[in-house]
Amino acid sequence: MRLAQNQLESHLKQDLQPLYVMVGDEPLAQRENLDAIRAAARAQGFDERTALSVERNFNWPQIQIYGQSISLFSSRRLLEISIPSGKPGIEGSKALQSLASKAMPETTVIIILPALEREAKNSAWFTALEKQAVTISLDEIAPSQLPKWIANRLAQQGQNTSAATLEFLAHQVEGNLLAANQEVQKLGLLYPKGELSEALVREAVLNVSRYDAFQLGEAVLAGDAARTVRILQGLQDEGEAALAVMNPLMWVLRPLVRIKQAEMRGENIVNAMTNARIYGDKQSLVKRALARLTLRQLEAALQKLADIDKTAKGVLIGDAWLEISRLCFGLARVRSR
């Protein structure tokens, strides 16, 4: 059974199910959902909690041993299994399928996974888990949805503010939900319930933006020049090395070139994106970029990145950061033909 995040609260009013699977990379959603399940478990008499993290050379048989053992201190137990890589391997695959096929007595198991690639989603172990578990997707919040998300959080503590102030808050945290939540909580501590003026919010909120090069690539693909400039400035202010920014940009542009070439050959664009490992929401972002950018522009951008790489390594004379900024801003401001 699939469960949306906003459905979890009502679901937890019932007895806990034997198996839960949490999938996604959003840290705040993961923490809050885990806390909610743990709280429900305590209320229902779960007095023992065990947490396992699957790293290299993880001892998978210990899970079977755990299931066969009897707790000395509690009649009901909570077992959390975190798999940060999302790749349990052959032995782990068998263990997870076994776990899905037979529930542990008096035990609720939570399996915590990152966002999975298509291959993992179609695997035997994940298919088995999905059939038996309550699956919760830990979805990231799109930048366009962040002001609404902040508004909902403020409403939960009896506060509200203008649309302009919500946009200001969203820009300050730049997609970092942990930081956004901290700022909302801070506003709840500093000010009483009711309307918050923009002046009060600006005075209270610090610039907690956290940028990464993958956000930069998304902004360039979306043709959002203002956000591109903001992320570039943030990366520089945070002391990010030019080389650390270039590789993710390469990973964004190279598939785009291959897809554009396939498009010009008359091939199916969806198949081309699938072959380039572009899935889900990223496909719509890539389609918008393909509508704006020509093959010549994309190939020139890749060549420019190769030159910037030499500049960053001292082979060519120049300012690598300045050239990256010019390239990204130039690509972002190209309008659809």
C-alpha positions as CSV (number, residue, x, y, z in Angstrom):
1,M,0.0,0.0,0.0
2,R,1.3,3.4,-1.0
3,L,0.9,6.2,1.5
4,A,1.3,9.9,0.9
5,Q,3.2,11.8,3.6
6,N,0.0,13.8,4.6
7,Q,-1.8,10.5,5.1
8,L,0.6,9.1,7.7
9,E,-0.8,10.9,10.7
10,S,-4.3,9.4,10.3
11,H,-2.8,6.0,9.4
12,L,-0.8,5.9,12.6
13,K,-4.0,6.2,14.7
14,Q,-4.5,2.5,13.8
15,D,-2.2,-0.4,14.9
16,L,1.2,-0.3,13.2
17,Q,1.6,-2.6,10.2
18,P,4.4,-5.3,10.2
19,L,6.4,-3.6,7.4
20,Y,7.1,0.0,6.3
21,V,9.3,1.1,3.5
22,M,10.4,4.8,3.3
23,V,11.9,5.8,-0.1
24,G,13.5,9.2,-0.8
25,D,16.4,11.6,-0.2
26,E,14.6,14.4,1.7
27,P,16.2,14.4,5.1
28,L,13.5,16.5,6.9
29,A,10.7,14.2,5.6
30,Q,12.7,11.1,6.6
31,R,13.3,12.4,10.1
32,E,9.7,13.5,10.7
33,N,8.2,10.3,9.3
34,L,10.5,8.2,11.4
35,D,9.7,10.2,14.5
36,A,6.0,9.9,13.9
37,I,6.2,6.1,13.5
38,R,8.4,5.8,16.6
39,A,6.0,7.9,18.7
40,A,3.1,5.7,17.5
41,A,5.1,2.6,18.4
42,R,5.8,3.9,21.9
43,A,2.1,4.7,22.4
44,Q,1.2,1.1,21.3
45,G,3.6,-0.5,23.7
46,F,6.7,-1.0,21.6
47,D,9.4,-0.7,24.3
48,E,12.4,-1.9,22.3
49,R,14.0,-0.3,19.2
50,T,16.9,-1.6,17.2
51,A,18.5,0.3,14.3
52,L,20.8,-1.3,11.7
53,S,22.7,0.5,8.9
54,V,23.6,-1.6,5.9
55,E,27.2,-0.8,4.9
56,R,29.8,-2.9,3.1
57,N,30.2,-6.4,4.4
58,F,26.9,-6.1,6.4
59,N,25.9,-9.3,8.2
60,W,22.5,-10.1,6.6
61,P,21.9,-13.3,8.6
62,Q,21.6,-11.3,11.8
63,I,18.2,-10.1,10.6
64,Q,16.9,-13.6,10.5
65,I,18.5,-14.3,13.9
66,Y,16.8,-11.2,15.2
67,G,13.4,-12.4,13.9
68,Q,13.8,-15.8,15.6
69,S,14.9,-14.3,19.0
70,I,12.6,-13.4,21.8
71,S,13.0,-10.0,23.6
72,L,13.6,-10.2,27.3
73,F,12.3,-6.8,28.0
74,S,9.5,-6.1,25.6
75,S,6.6,-7.9,23.9
76,R,6.6,-5.6,20.9
77,R,9.7,-4.4,19.0
78,L,10.7,-1.9,16.3
79,L,13.4,-2.8,13.9
80,E,14.9,-0.1,11.6
81,I,17.0,-1.1,8.6
82,S,18.7,1.8,6.7
83,I,20.2,1.0,3.3
84,P,21.9,4.3,2.3
85,S,23.2,3.0,-1.0
86,G,19.8,1.5,-2.1
87,K,21.7,-1.6,-3.3
88,P,21.4,-4.5,-0.9
89,G,23.4,-6.9,-3.1
90,I,22.5,-10.6,-3.8
91,E,22.5,-11.7,-0.2
92,G,20.6,-8.6,0.9
93,S,18.1,-9.1,-1.9
94,K,17.3,-12.6,-0.6
95,A,17.1,-11.4,3.0
96,L,14.6,-8.6,2.0
97,Q,12.4,-10.9,0.0
98,S,12.3,-13.3,2.9
99,L,11.4,-10.5,5.2
100,A,8.6,-9.5,2.9
101,S,7.2,-13.0,2.7
102,K,6.9,-13.6,6.4
103,A,6.3,-11.0,9.1
104,M,8.4,-11.1,12.3
105,P,6.3,-11.9,15.4
106,E,5.4,-8.9,17.5
107,T,7.8,-6.7,15.4
108,T,7.3,-3.8,13.0
109,V,10.2,-3.3,10.5
110,I,11.0,0.0,8.8
111,I,13.3,-0.2,5.8
112,I,14.8,3.2,4.9
113,L,16.0,3.7,1.3
114,P,17.3,6.6,-0.8
115,A,15.6,7.6,-4.1
116,L,15.9,4.6,-6.3
117,E,16.9,4.3,-9.9
118,R,14.6,2.5,-12.4
119,E,16.6,-0.8,-12.2
120,A,16.2,-0.9,-8.4
121,K,12.5,-0.2,-8.5
122,N,12.0,-3.1,-10.9
123,S,14.2,-5.5,-8.8
124,A,12.8,-8.6,-7.2
125,W,13.5,-7.4,-3.7
126,F,11.8,-4.0,-4.0
127,T,8.8,-5.5,-5.8
128,A,8.4,-8.0,-3.0
129,L,8.6,-5.3,-0.4
130,E,6.1,-3.1,-2.2
131,K,3.5,-5.9,-2.3
132,Q,3.6,-6.4,1.5
133,A,4.7,-3.1,2.9
134,V,3.2,0.3,3.6
135,T,5.4,2.4,1.2
136,I,6.0,6.1,1.9
137,S,7.7,8.3,-0.7
138,L,9.9,11.0,0.8
139,D,9.4,13.5,-2.0
140,E,11.5,16.7,-2.3
141,I,9.6,20.0,-2.6
142,A,9.9,21.7,-5.9
143,P,11.2,25.3,-5.7
144,S,7.8,26.6,-7.0
145,Q,6.0,24.8,-4.2
146,L,8.2,25.9,-1.4
147,P,6.3,29.1,-0.5
148,K,3.1,27.1,-0.1
149,W,5.0,24.6,2.0
150,I,6.3,27.4,4.3
151,A,2.8,28.9,4.5
152,N,1.4,25.5,5.7
153,R,4.1,25.2,8.3
154,L,3.4,28.7,9.6
155,A,-0.3,28.0,9.7
156,Q,0.4,25.0,11.9
157,Q,1.8,27.4,14.5
158,G,-1.0,29.9,14.0
159,Q,1.0,32.4,11.9
160,N,0.7,33.8,8.4
161,T,2.4,36.3,6.2
162,S,2.2,37.8,2.7
163,A,2.9,36.1,-0.6
164,A,6.0,38.3,-1.1
165,T,7.4,37.4,2.3
166,L,6.9,33.7,1.6
167,E,8.8,34.1,-1.6
168,F,11.6,35.9,0.3
169,L,11.8,33.0,2.8
170,A,11.9,30.5,0.0
171,H,14.7,32.3,-1.7
172,Q,16.7,32.5,1.6
173,V,16.6,28.7,2.2
174,E,16.9,27.7,-1.6
175,G,15.3,24.3,-1.3
176,N,16.8,23.3,2.1
177,L,13.7,22.1,4.0
178,L,15.7,21.5,7.2
179,A,16.7,25.1,7.1
180,A,13.2,26.3,6.1
181,N,11.7,24.4,9.0
182,Q,14.2,25.9,11.4
183,E,13.4,29.4,10.3
184,V,9.6,28.7,10.6
185,Q,10.1,27.4,14.2
186,K,12.3,30.4,15.0
187,L,9.5,32.7,13.9
188,G,7.1,30.8,16.1
189,L,9.4,31.3,19.1
190,L,10.1,35.0,18.4
191,Y,6.6,36.3,17.5
192,P,3.0,35.6,18.7
193,K,0.3,34.0,16.6
194,G,-1.2,36.1,13.8
195,E,0.1,38.1,10.8
196,L,3.9,38.5,10.4
197,S,5.1,41.6,8.6
198,E,7.8,41.4,6.0
199,A,10.0,43.7,8.1
200,L,9.8,41.3,11.1
201,V,10.6,38.3,9.0
202,R,13.5,39.9,7.3
203,E,14.9,40.9,10.6
204,A,14.6,37.4,12.1
205,V,15.7,35.2,9.1
206,L,19.3,34.5,8.4
207,N,20.6,33.6,5.0
208,V,20.8,29.8,5.4
209,S,20.9,29.0,1.7
210,R,22.8,25.8,0.8
211,Y,23.6,25.4,-2.8
212,D,25.0,22.6,-4.9
213,A,26.0,22.2,-8.5
214,F,23.1,19.9,-9.3
215,Q,20.7,22.7,-8.4
216,L,22.7,24.9,-10.8
217,G,22.3,22.4,-13.6
218,E,18.5,22.3,-13.0
219,A,18.3,26.1,-13.1
220,V,20.2,26.2,-16.4
221,L,18.0,23.5,-17.9
222,A,14.9,25.3,-16.8
223,G,16.1,28.6,-18.3
224,D,15.8,30.4,-15.0
225,A,18.5,33.0,-15.3
226,A,17.7,34.7,-12.0
227,R,18.0,31.5,-10.0
228,T,21.1,30.5,-12.0
229,V,22.8,33.8,-10.9
230,R,21.7,33.3,-7.3
231,I,23.1,29.8,-7.1
232,L,26.3,30.7,-8.8
233,Q,26.8,33.5,-6.3
234,G,25.9,31.2,-3.4
235,L,28.4,28.5,-4.6
236,Q,31.2,31.1,-4.8
237,D,30.3,32.6,-1.4
238,E,30.4,29.1,0.2
239,G,33.9,28.6,-1.2
240,E,33.0,25.8,-3.7
241,A,35.9,25.0,-6.1
242,A,35.3,25.5,-9.8
243,L,36.2,21.9,-10.6
244,A,33.6,20.6,-8.2
245,V,30.9,22.6,-10.1
246,M,32.1,21.6,-13.6
247,N,31.6,17.8,-13.3
248,P,27.9,17.9,-12.4
249,L,27.5,20.4,-15.3
250,M,29.2,17.9,-17.6
251,W,26.8,15.2,-16.4
252,V,23.8,17.5,-17.2
253,L,25.0,18.5,-20.7
254,R,26.4,15.3,-22.1
255,P,23.1,13.4,-22.0
256,L,21.4,16.5,-23.5
257,V,23.7,16.3,-26.5
258,R,23.0,12.6,-27.1
259,I,19.2,13.2,-26.8
260,K,19.4,16.2,-29.1
261,Q,21.3,14.1,-31.7
262,A,18.7,11.4,-31.5
263,E,15.9,14.0,-31.9
264,M,17.6,15.3,-35.0
265,R,17.8,11.7,-36.4
266,G,14.0,11.5,-36.0
267,E,14.2,9.0,-33.1
268,N,11.6,8.8,-30.3
269,I,12.5,11.5,-27.8
270,V,11.2,9.5,-24.8
271,N,13.2,6.4,-25.7
272,A,16.3,8.6,-26.1
273,M,15.8,10.1,-22.6
274,T,15.3,6.6,-21.2
275,N,18.5,5.4,-22.8
276,A,20.3,8.5,-21.3
277,R,18.9,7.5,-17.9
278,I,16.6,10.5,-17.7
279,Y,13.4,9.5,-15.8
280,G,10.4,11.0,-14.1
281,D,10.1,14.8,-13.6
282,K,13.6,15.3,-15.1
283,Q,12.1,14.4,-18.5
284,S,9.9,17.5,-18.6
285,L,12.9,19.6,-17.6
286,V,15.0,18.2,-20.4
287,K,12.2,18.6,-22.9
288,R,12.0,22.3,-22.0
289,A,15.8,22.6,-22.4
290,L,15.8,20.9,-25.8
291,A,13.1,23.3,-27.0
292,R,15.4,26.2,-26.1
293,L,18.9,25.0,-27.0
294,T,20.3,23.9,-30.4
295,L,22.7,21.1,-30.9
296,R,25.4,23.6,-31.8
297,Q,24.9,25.5,-28.6
298,L,25.1,22.3,-26.5
299,E,28.2,21.1,-28.2
300,A,29.9,24.5,-27.9
301,A,29.0,24.5,-24.1
302,L,30.7,21.1,-23.7
303,Q,33.8,22.4,-25.5
304,K,33.7,25.5,-23.3
305,L,33.6,23.3,-20.2
306,A,36.7,21.4,-21.4
307,D,38.5,24.7,-21.8
308,I,37.4,25.9,-18.3
309,D,38.7,22.6,-16.9
310,K,42.1,23.4,-18.3
311,T,41.8,26.9,-16.8
312,A,40.9,25.6,-13.4
313,K,43.9,23.3,-13.5
314,G,46.3,26.1,-14.5
315,V,46.9,24.8,-18.0
316,L,45.2,27.9,-19.5
317,I,45.3,31.4,-18.2
318,G,42.0,32.9,-17.0
319,D,39.3,33.0,-14.2
320,A,37.5,29.6,-14.2
321,W,34.7,30.9,-12.0
322,L,34.1,33.9,-14.3
323,E,33.9,31.6,-17.3
324,I,31.5,29.1,-15.6
325,S,29.3,32.1,-14.7
326,R,29.2,33.4,-18.2
327,L,28.5,29.9,-19.7
328,C,25.7,29.1,-17.3
329,F,24.0,32.5,-17.5
330,G,24.3,32.4,-21.3
331,L,22.6,29.0,-21.5
332,A,19.9,29.9,-19.0
333,R,18.9,33.1,-20.8
334,V,18.4,31.5,-24.2
335,R,14.7,31.7,-25.0
336,S,12.6,29.1,-26.7
337,R,12.6,29.3,-30.5
